Amino acid sequence: MKLTVDISLYPLREQFIAPIHEVIEGFKAEPGVEVETGPTSTLLCGDYDAVMSALQNQMRRSFEQYGHCVFVARFIGRDVREPWDKTKAGG
């Protein structure tokens, strides 16, 4: 099963740019996860287990390294970069 996570990080500190870049680089280093950055959020795409593992690893590292931070995420049960087949949408 494919998964896309649209995620944003808000480090609760004055110098917030470096932690954001470091977390994105951490996601890029995770096996099986494709990363696309945008101006306000980052897309993580791949197999469900790989993406969820990457989230667990990088969020834990962020909390341990930077203390207070907020992650906001949307989870989509498919790869949003692929065409959507409405016949498989169910219902």
C-alpha positions as CSV (number, residue, x, y, z in Angstrom):
1,M,0.0,0.0,0.0
2,K,1.3,3.5,-0.9
3,L,1.2,6.4,1.4
4,T,1.7,10.2,1.0
5,V,2.3,12.4,4.0
6,D,2.1,16.2,3.6
7,I,4.0,17.4,6.6
8,S,5.2,20.7,8.1
9,L,7.5,21.3,11.0
10,Y,7.3,24.3,13.3
11,P,10.3,24.4,15.7
12,L,9.4,26.5,18.7
13,R,12.6,28.5,18.7
14,E,13.9,31.8,17.3
15,Q,16.4,30.1,14.9
16,F,13.9,27.7,13.1
17,I,15.3,27.4,9.6
18,A,18.2,25.1,10.4
19,P,16.1,22.5,12.2
20,I,13.7,22.4,9.3
21,H,16.5,21.7,6.8
22,E,18.0,19.1,9.0
23,V,14.7,17.2,9.4
24,I,14.2,17.3,5.6
25,E,17.7,15.9,5.1
26,G,16.9,13.2,7.6
27,F,13.8,12.2,5.6
28,K,15.8,12.1,2.4
29,A,18.2,9.7,4.1
30,E,15.4,7.2,5.0
31,P,15.2,4.1,2.8
32,G,12.2,3.8,0.5
33,V,10.9,7.3,1.0
34,E,10.8,9.9,-1.7
35,V,10.8,13.5,-0.6
36,E,9.5,16.6,-2.4
37,T,9.9,19.9,-0.7
38,G,7.6,22.9,-1.1
39,P,7.6,26.4,0.3
40,T,5.5,25.5,3.4
41,S,5.4,21.7,3.6
42,T,7.2,18.5,2.5
43,L,5.7,15.5,0.8
44,L,6.9,12.0,1.9
45,C,5.8,9.3,-0.6
46,G,6.4,5.6,-0.6
47,D,5.4,2.3,0.9
48,Y,3.2,2.7,4.0
49,D,5.7,1.0,6.3
50,A,8.7,2.9,5.0
51,V,7.0,6.3,5.3
52,M,5.7,5.5,8.8
53,S,9.1,4.3,9.9
54,A,10.7,7.5,8.6
55,L,8.1,9.6,10.4
56,Q,8.8,7.8,13.7
57,N,12.6,8.1,13.3
58,Q,12.7,11.7,12.3
59,M,10.0,13.0,14.7
60,R,11.7,11.3,17.6
61,R,15.1,12.7,16.6
62,S,13.6,16.2,16.3
63,F,12.0,16.1,19.7
64,E,15.2,14.8,21.3
65,Q,17.4,17.3,19.5
66,Y,15.3,20.5,19.4
67,G,12.9,20.0,22.2
68,H,9.6,21.7,21.6
69,C,8.4,21.5,18.0
70,V,5.1,21.0,16.3
71,F,4.5,18.7,13.3
72,V,1.3,19.1,11.2
73,A,0.6,16.3,8.8
74,R,-2.0,15.1,6.4
75,F,-2.1,11.4,5.5
76,I,-3.3,10.3,2.1
77,G,-3.6,6.5,1.4
78,R,-2.0,6.6,-2.1
79,D,0.9,8.3,-3.9
80,V,-0.6,11.6,-4.9
81,R,2.0,12.0,-7.7
82,E,0.3,9.2,-9.6
83,P,-3.0,9.6,-11.5
84,W,-6.1,9.0,-9.4
85,D,-8.2,6.0,-10.5
86,K,-11.7,6.9,-9.4
87,T,-12.9,3.3,-10.0
88,K,-10.7,2.2,-7.1
89,A,-11.9,4.9,-4.8
90,G,-14.6,2.7,-3.3
91,G,-18.1,3.5,-2.2
